Amino acid sequence: MDLDRTDLAARLDDVVVGLRQLTGSRAELSLTAAATLATLQRSGPARLTELAVAEGVSQPSMTALVARLTDQGLVARSADPTDGRAVVLSLTGAGADLLARRRTQRADRLAGPLGDLDDDDVARIAAALPALARLTGVPQH
């Protein structure tokens, strides 16, 4: 299949923005906060500098964000077992619960519009998910 990948990328970006608008809610967390919690859930404990790089924010911004997340009980700080001078951040049970609740809420917001599509469209979306997962590096459930 001969596709213009730049055009495909632009069209995919439009769909991603639309999905974010459909599923987004910042009532509890900003996108960066939610992404930081998801990174800790997916990758395990990390140093602050690693999180800043992973989320594409400055270290001072990540420091402020982690302070808020720690105050909310969503992230825990502990000594790095390999370097006692460093701090490792990990997701708490409350943080994991919040992520699970947010995921359920987003899925619920998508279920309605998916119910309005015909079976062929739903099948095409389902068929595209493995490729989209590989594209984004997101593991499939």
C-alpha positions in Angstrom: 0.0 0.0 0.0 1.5 3.4 -1.0 0.4 5.9 1.6 1.8 9.4 2.2 3.0 8.8 5.8 3.2 12.5 6.5 -0.4 12.9 5.5 -1.3 9.8 7.5 0.6 11.3 10.6 -1.4 14.5 10.3 -4.7 12.7 10.1 -3.8 10.5 13.0 -2.9 13.5 15.0 -6.3 15.0 14.4 -7.9 11.8 15.6 -5.7 11.7 18.7 -6.7 15.3 19.5 -10.4 14.4 19.0 -10.0 11.3 21.3 -8.4 13.4 24.0 -11.2 15.9 23.8 -13.8 13.1 24.0 -12.1 11.4 26.9 -10.4 14.2 28.7 -11.2 15.4 32.2 -8.9 17.5 34.2 -11.1 17.5 37.3 -8.6 15.5 39.3 -5.3 15.7 37.5 -3.5 17.6 34.7 -2.4 15.6 31.7 1.2 15.8 32.9 0.3 14.6 36.4 -1.7 11.7 34.9 1.1 10.8 32.5 3.6 10.9 35.4 1.5 8.5 37.4 1.0 6.2 34.4 4.8 6.2 33.8 5.4 5.1 37.4 2.8 2.4 37.1 4.1 1.1 33.8 7.9 1.4 34.5 8.1 1.2 38.2 10.0 3.4 40.7 12.1 6.2 39.2 14.2 9.1 40.1 12.8 12.6 39.6 15.3 13.4 36.8 14.1 10.2 34.9 10.5 11.3 35.2 11.3 14.8 34.0 12.9 13.4 30.9 10.2 10.9 30.3 7.5 13.5 30.5 9.4 16.2 28.7 9.3 18.8 31.4 12.0 20.7 33.3 13.4 19.3 36.6 12.0 22.2 38.6 8.5 21.6 37.0 8.7 17.9 37.9 9.9 18.8 41.4 6.8 20.9 41.9 4.5 18.3 40.4 5.9 15.5 42.5 5.5 17.6 45.6 1.8 18.0 44.8 1.4 14.3 44.0 3.2 13.3 47.2 1.0 15.7 49.2 -2.1 14.1 47.7 -0.8 10.6 48.6 -0.5 9.5 45.0 3.3 9.2 45.0 5.7 8.0 47.7 9.4 9.0 48.2 12.0 6.5 49.4 15.8 6.2 49.4 17.3 4.8 46.3 18.7 1.4 47.3 21.7 1.8 45.0 22.5 5.4 46.2 21.3 6.5 49.6 21.7 10.1 48.6 19.1 9.9 45.9 15.3 9.6 46.1 13.2 7.2 44.2 9.5 7.9 43.5 6.8 5.2 43.3 3.1 5.0 42.7 1.0 4.5 45.9 -2.1 2.3 46.1 -4.1 5.5 46.0 -2.3 6.6 42.9 -3.0 3.2 41.2 -6.7 3.5 42.3 -7.0 6.9 40.8 -5.5 5.8 37.5 -7.9 2.8 37.4 -10.8 5.1 38.1 -9.7 7.6 35.4 -9.3 4.7 32.9 -12.8 3.4 33.6 -14.2 6.9 33.2 -12.5 7.4 29.8 -13.6 4.0 28.6 -17.2 4.9 29.6 -17.0 8.2 27.7 -15.8 6.2 24.6 -18.4 3.5 24.9 -21.3 5.7 24.0 -19.9 7.0 20.7 -18.6 3.5 19.9 -22.1 2.2 20.4 -23.3 4.7 17.7 -20.9 3.2 15.1 -21.9 0.4 12.8 -20.3 -3.0 13.3 -17.9 -2.6 10.3 -16.4 0.6 11.8 -16.0 -1.1 15.2 -14.3 -4.0 13.6 -11.9 -1.7 11.7 -11.0 0.1 14.9 -10.4 -3.2 16.7 -8.2 -4.4 13.9 -6.2 -1.2 14.0 -5.5 -1.4 17.8 -2.5 -3.8 17.6 -0.7 -1.5 15.1 -1.5 1.6 17.1 -0.2 -0.1 20.2 3.1 -0.9 18.4 3.3 2.7 17.1 2.9 4.1 20.6 4.8 1.5 22.5 1.7 0.9 24.6 1.3 -2.7 25.7 -2.0 -4.4 24.7 -4.2 -5.9 27.4 
